[in-house]
Amino acid sequence: MTIPEDFKTRLKIAKSKLKNQVLSDGEKRGSFMGNAFKLGTELVAAVAVGTIIGFILDSWFDTKPWLIIIFFFLGAAAGILNVIRTAKQMQKEE
């Protein structure tokens, strides 16, 4: 094999390795953003559901604003527990 052919072969190998590495870095970044949105959505959804349940129960029992406040904090606690549980699961996977 001549020197230019050897150089071309090594250059092709290096380019393919670099391309594979760049794709894997992009996938990691996308996966990280997906996980971040998932955690944020879980927290917000739990708080929203708790608040809505409190609002509905307050209108039924005419106890405004006590049940809204109670269920808001219950929803926040449930959301935080979900985030912690999901983060531990993600950490195990890596």
C-alpha positions, 0 to 999 in steps of 0.5 A: 500500500502506498502512503497516500492510499494508507493516509486516505484509509486512515482518514476515512476511519477517523472521520467515521469514528468522529461522526459516530461520536458526534451523533452519540453526543447529540443523542445524550443532549436530547435525552437529557432535555427529554428527561428534564421536561419529563421531571418538570411536567410531572411536578407541575401536573401533580400540583395542578391536579391537586389544586383542581381537586381542592377547588372542586371539593371546595365548591361542593362543600363550600369551605373556600379556600381551605381544601384548595390550600390543603390539596395544593400542598398534597399535590406539591408533595406528590409531585416532589416524590414523583420527581425524586422517584423518577430521578433515582430510576434514571440514575440507575439506568445510567 
